[in-house]
Amino acid sequence: MVTRAASRPAELRRHNLSLLLTQIHTHGVLSRVELGQMSGLNRSTVGGLVSELCLLGLVSENVPMGSERVGRPSHLVGPRPDGPYAVAVEVDADHVISAAVRLGGEVAARIDHNLAASAIDPDTVADLIARDLAPLAAAMPPGAWPIGVGVSIPGTVRRTDGTIDQAPNLNWRDEPFASRLAVRLEDQLPVHLGNDADLGALAEQLRGAARSSGNLLYLSGKIGVGGGLVVDGRQLAGSGGFAGEIGHMVLDPAGPPCHCGSAGCLESFVGDAALLRFAGRTGTPGRASLATLMADARDGDQPALDGIRTAARWLGLGIANVVNLLNPEIVIAGGSFADILELARPEIEQELDRHAMTAARSMVELRVPDLGSDSSLLGAAELSFQALLQDPVAASSARQVAG
Ligand SMILES: [Zn+2]
């Protein structure tokens, strides 16, 4: 009985610390009054919990200066600049980005590596990420501390052990990348992997273009094409974590061969290589060639525009299939699809009108990401923040032990 009585207030306190820290992480700087309104906790409880979060080194608070209003101004509480940060990594077929992301989702430092496709092997990428930790730490204020490494992968990630089942455009199969990277980091930091489009959906739902939506599709258009789905408020994972591979939805079995081994997949009509092909270009698919293509289209280059419009019609057809299947409220066009949506929205909408069922079609809205090209990177950071947000005390104590 004694243990039970002692533990219950402690459990409640941990729950409430988690609640407040999650609100600050999601919304940024908040006043104590706002924290009280959002959490339903009274003024003195909020004050005590904020003090504890300050002592843990997670948040700081200040009283706004220059307030002429009558009465006591409410203290403002926000993430500490020298507090915890997540190391977020985006791995793709032609680049690796490492970043330090603060509580609140601010990218505080980043390192961007352009890589030749031949250099994207698991050992090289793991070494690169391990080497980036020191310069990222050096770019942060003294005292800031990393809480984990989250990695966005353009492929299917096995939920049980973080093994990459298949990343067609990296040529990785059955790759135990989470453990490979953990060895490089000498197990000093927890490592989490996620599918790039799933992470894009996560970040855009948390603080981007799909806030408060429980039914969304995030589309990632790059060399490979991915889909992240939230259905009825839950991320759709499937029995092994492999759901959402919209890029490999077959639109024409007689179509071009796809990296996945099939043919005529959506990716073979709307991926970077297809965009260049439709525009009559021969360059290497990737960030640089796509940026040039989009810039030329904006300048009125007709073959570039025609190519983008052709891809837009295929994209609309692919989205129509998902609209019929899952009735999403918001479809976010990420990566090169944001440019396609801007330059050829009518072509996409027309295919939706033609192929999606009327009721579901009327409910869906196409949007560009609020987080620009950082959706997947910020989603990767969320993988690392989860443990800290769930139990701020335990995660901060772990840091003291490690330090
Ligand atoms: Zn495919």
Boltz pocket constraint, residues with backbone or C-beta under 6 A from the ligand:
constraints:
  - pocket:
      binder: B
      contacts: [[A, 247], [A, 248], [A, 249], [A, 258], [A, 259], [A, 260], [A, 261], [A, 262], [A, 263], [A, 265], [A, 267]]
      max_distance: 6.0
